[in-house]
Amino acid sequence: MRRAYLYGDLLFETILASGGKIPHILRHYKRLAHGAQALKFDLCGLNEEKFVEVLEHELGEFLLKNPHSKAQRMRFVLYRTAEGLYLPQNHETQFEVEIANFEISNEYKAIKGAVYLEQQKAPGPLSNLKTGNALIYVMAKIWAQENELEDALITNTSEEIIEASSSNIFWHKNNHWFTPPLNAGCIAGIGRELFMEQVEVQEKKCMYTDLLLADKIILTNALVPQRPFLLAEKQFIKE
């Protein structure tokens, strides 16, 4: 994984498994394949069928060793293996799968957070992908912890709020749901996709006042379908 370590030259999928099943597995493959095309990865024979086969096999092996595990967090990492510096000598890839226990709850308490302002995320063709270039999320989480918060909201270069550190964001106002559009720079989340299929959602740019005046704010990702979000009393607004 040399290139992955040096340049973040990878894609990953975080996948929830429970009861020996992997819900939405084909959605994850579709997103991975889209990202591979954008990054010019050669999938080297990794197709939908093999993706399913690999994950189901790895899950089965994990459950044999952990028979009491009820739910699992799976991480599929696809990375370019070529030699070279910034310019790879070829686009061949390999993959690795990591699995850990995950606790599913029917009730998730609201998490408190604020807007992270020390770094912004630039929108573009790669901004919707789950790549190894994730330092903004790492630093946002560190910032949140330093300020005794549970999460942080990310802004783009137009100072629009686009997502949380590991989730997409939705807000509810006047009987309507809203979420930032993908072209604002947020990750194209599986949880986002599923929620937008369940309820009518309007895509619009999100400013701080939209959340301040919202009736309800939720975060979604592949592991937790919906989690309430509260803005911190101290808002950390730039002077």
Secondary structure, DSSP 8 states (H G I E B T S, - for coil): -HHHHHH--EEEEEEEEETTB-TTHHHHHHHHHHHHHHTT-B-TT--HHHHHHHHHHHHHHHHHH-TT--EEEEEEEEEE---BSSSBS--BEEEEEEEEE----S----EEEEE--S--B--STTTTS-BS--HHHHHHHHHHHHTT-SEEEEEBTTS-EEEESSSEEEEEETTEEEE--GGGT----HHHHHHHHHS-EEE--B-HHHHHT-SEEEEE-SS-S-EEEEE-SS-----
